[in-house]
Amino acid sequence: MKYRYFLFRPVTYLVVLAFVGININSYSQENDAGKPVNVIFRYDDYSANSLTDAELRIIKAFRRHGIPVTFGVIPFKVTGDPEDPAPRDLLPLDSVKAEILKTGYEEGILDISMHGYSHQTNSSAYLSEFANLQLNEQVKKMSEGREYLQDITGAPVTTFLPPWNTYDLNTLTALEKSGFTILSANKKGLAVKGSNLKYLPVSCDLTELKDAVNTARKSSDDQPLIVVLLHDYDFLDFNDVLGVLSFQEFFELIDWVSAQDDVRIISISQASEVIADLSADRAIRTKKIYYPEKIPPLSLGSSMLLYQESPSLVMAIIKTGAFYSIFLIIGAVLFLRIRKKIFSKTR
């Protein structure tokens, strides 16, 4: 009996703590209903040789509703395989592709950001254009690329999207030296306390958008935020291997999200002005729970589809511990019953 009490007492405390935490969170969710859900769409890989037809369709979907989308533009796209670090020719963004961006920007539809310099990895071992480069080399690439995009489009470029969402500490310093103010990578990206940059990581893809909106409606965040990533290869019309939806389904999805009264669709640049906390501290807190979110029970939920304001590592540990404690209790009970039966038969 002493053994059972010793086993169950700490486990019971853990389960109760998780239950209380979940219910406090649910209470907050119920009382925060009705706040606008902020949704950002980020399209990557616009370049001299990207799929213009697909991009014009994407712009059309947003133009129909007068809502913005952030385009990640590669100023000097490498020819051939971007995952091969061997030196090759670069294709500057031409006047035709630049005019599309310029028109979209003037209409208030396109928010133009820089998606690397050439989108070519500098290593075959680790896909990254900027990680492990010297600071002065990173500053040179960022400054040249930013100046070129601003000159050819007439639009301000203050957001940087690192290819493969990978970078290093030098990148953070180089961004500030090059005139960038916003970094959009993913939720496991580096951030440094005291950085002046604003951080807006990707949180979901197109197929997860509806779930993300529903989760945001229940969130206790003051300003629920969703960042949706898309590429041209997401569309079955252009890629029947990697594609996840047709353009017809995409148009219907944009129609749906635009029709939601409590959803506000903004660009990354607009978010930097209206979202109160896009600090390095928030990015650091988010990174701490990135891997815990990948295992049950957190991976079974949908909070990971948001860029949360105050993710708690402690609560994540408690919830995960409580989840596995249930299986521990079941296993312990089965073990004790089986042991009792075996002993009773041997007497």
N, C-alpha and C positions, 0 to 999 in steps of 0.2 A: 504493500500500500504506500509506503514511504517513497518507493522508487517511482510509482506512478505520479504521485504528487510533485516530486522533484522534476519529472519530465514535463508535465502538463502546465505547471504554473508559469514559467517564462513564455511558453508558446501561447498560452491564453492571453497574457499581457500584450504580446505582439499583435495578435489578432484583434484585440479590443482597440489598441492604438490605431491600427489601420482602419477599423470600422469608424472610429471617431473622426479620423482625418478625412475619410471619404465623405462622411455626412456633413462635416463642416464645409467641405468643398462644394457639396451639392446644395447646401443652404445658400452659399454665396452665389452659385450659379442661378438659382431660382430668383434671387433678388437683383441680379444684374441683367435680367432679360430685357431686350429692347434696345440695347446699345448697338450702334452701327458696327458691322463687321467690315474690316478693311481688307480688300483683296487686291493684290498686285500680280500682274502677269509679266513674266520675264522670258523673252524669246532670245535664244543664243545662236551664234554662228553666222550672222548676216555678214556677207563678204562679197568680193568680186566674183567668185564662182559658186555662190550658194544658189539655192533653187528660187529664182525670182518669182516664178508662177505661184509657188506655195506662199511666199512672203506677201505677195499682192492679195492673195485670198485671206491671209491672216489679218492684214491691215483692213480689208473690206469688212471683216466680221466686227472689228472694233469701231470702224467708222460709222457703220449702220446705227450704232447706239451712242456715238459721240463720246466714247470712253477711251482712256489711254492704255497703252502697252509700252513696256520698256524693251527696246531692241539692243541686244549686245552685239556691237559691230567690231569686226576684225579689220583694222586699217590696212594691213599688208599681209594678205593670206599666203601661207606657204603653198607651193605646188606639190602635188603628190601626197604621200602619207604623212599626216601631222604627227604620228607616233614614231616616226623615224627621225632621229636627231641629225642625220647627215645634212650638210649644207646644200641648199637648193634655192631656186629662184623664188621671188615673192611677187604676188599680184596686188598692186595698190587698188584700193576701192576706186572704181571708175566713175565717170560723170553720170552715167545712167543710174547706177545704184545710189549714188549720192543724191541725185534729184528726187528719187523716191523718198529718201530720208528727209530731205529738205521740205518737200511738200507735206509729208506727214507731220513734221515738227511744226510747221506754220499753221496747220489745221488744229493743232493741239492734241493730235492722236498719238504721235510717236515721241517717246522720251529716249534720247540717244545716249547710250553708254558705251564704254570701250571694253571689248572682250579680248584682252590680250593684245599683243603686237602683231604676231604672225600665226598664233595658235599652233606653234611647233614645239614639241617637247625638247628639252635640252639634255635629256637622258633616256636611254632605253630601259633603264632599271626602274625608273619612277616617272610617271607622266606628270610633267610640270614644265611650263614655259619659264617661270620665274624663280622657283625654289632653287637654292644653291648658287644663284648668280651673285656676283659682287654687287654691292649697293649702287655704285656709279653706273654699272651696266643696266641695272633695273631702272634707275632714274632716267637714263638716256632713252631707253625704249618707251617708257611711259610718256615722257615729255614729247618725243617725236610723234608718237601715235596720237596723243591727245590734240596736239597742235594741228596735225593733218586733218583729223576728223572735224575739228571746229572750223577750219578754213574751208573745207569742201562742202560742209552742210550748213554753215552759218548758225549752228546750234551750240549752246554751252555743253561741255562734256565734263561732268564732275563725278560720275559713278564708274567704278572699275569692277569688272567681272573676270576673275582669273580663270583661264582655261583649266578644265578638269577640277575647278574649285580648289586648286592647290597653290600654295605659296609659302613663304617663310617670314621670319621677323624682319629681314631686310626689306621685304615687299611693303610692310606696313610703314616703314620709314620713307621708302621711295615714293609711296602714294602721296604722302603729305608734302614731300619736297616737289612733287610734280603737279600739284594743284588739285588733286582729287580729294573729295571730302566724304565719299560713301564707298563702302566695300560690300559687295554682294557675292558671297560664296555659298558654303553650306554650314550646317549647324555644328560641325566638328572643326571648323576653321580656327586658326590662331587669333587671339586678341590680347592686347596688352593694356593693363590698367593705366589710366591717365592718357590714353590715346585720344586724339581729337577727331578721329574718324567715326563715322556712323556705320553701324553694321546691320545689314538686312539680308540674312541668309535665306536660301530656298527652304520651303517647308513641305511642299507636296507637288504632285504632278497633275495633269489634267484629269486623269481617271479618279483621283482622290478629292477633287474640288468639292463635290456635293457633301461628302462626309465631313470635310474640313469646315464648311460653312455651318453645318448642323452642330458640330462640336464647338465652334466659335460662339454660337448663340447661347450655349450653356456655360461658356467660360466665365471665370471670375475676373479675367483681365479687364482693365479699364478701357483698353483699346485693342480688342481682338484683331490679330494680324495674320494674314495668310499670304505666302509668296509662292506662286505657281510657276513651275519651270516647264518650258516647252521648246521643242526643236522641230525642224522640218521632217525628221525621220519618225516623229510620233504619228504621222498621218498615213493611213493605209493606202491612200491615193498615190503616194510617192514611195512608200516602203512597206511591202506586204510581209516583211520579216520582223522588223522592229516596231511597226506601226501599232497603235493601240486604239485608234478611232478614225473614222472617216471625216472628211471635211463637213459633210452634212451633219454628222453628230457634233462636231466642233461648233458649227454655227448654232445648233440647237442648245448647246451648253452655254454659249455666250448669251443667247437669248434668255435662257433661264436665269443666269446669275444677274443679268441686267434688270430683270423683272422683279428681283427681290427688294422689297422696300427697305429692309434693314441692312443692305449691302452697299458699301461705298467702294467703287473701283477707282484706284489711284495708281500713279506711276511711282517708281522708286524715288525720283526727285521730289514728287509731291509728298511722299511719305516722310522724307527727311524734314519737311516743314511742319507737318501736322501730327506726327506721332511723337509723343512726349519723350519716350525713352528708347533710343537706339544706340545706347552707349556701349563701350567696351565691357563694362561690368555685366550688362545683360547678356552679351555674347559669351562671356566667361562662364556665367551661371548655366547657360544653355549647353555649352560644351561638356560640362561636368555630368549632365544626365544623358548625353548622347548615346553612350553604350548601354547604360541601364535601360533605356527605352527600347533597346533592341531585343530584350529577353522578356518572356512572360512574367507577370501579367501586363506590364506596361505596353508591350508590343501588341497586345490584344486590344488595347484601347485606341483612341484616335486623337489624343491630345498631342501626339508627336506630329500631327499634320499642321499644327500652329507654330508660330514663333512666339512662345510664351513669355510673358513679362517677368514672372517670378518663379521659374521652375525650381523645385526643392529637391536636392539630392537626398536629404534626410527622409522626406516623405516617400521618395522613390524607393529607398532602402527598406523602410517600414512596410510599404505595400508589397514589395517583392518578398520580404521575409515572411509576411503573413500568408501570402499565397502558397509558398512552399511549406509553411508550417501546417497547413491543412493536410497536405499529403503526408507530412511527418506524423501527425496525429493518427490519421487513418492507418498508416503503416505500423505505428506503435500498438494500436488497438488490435490489429490483425495478428501481430507478433505475439502479444500477450495471450490472446485467445488460443492461438495454435499451440503455444508453449503449455498452456493450462491443460489442453486436450491430451498432449503428448505425455505430460506428467501423470495425468489421471489414468491413462492406459497402462503405464508402467508400474502403478501401485497394485 
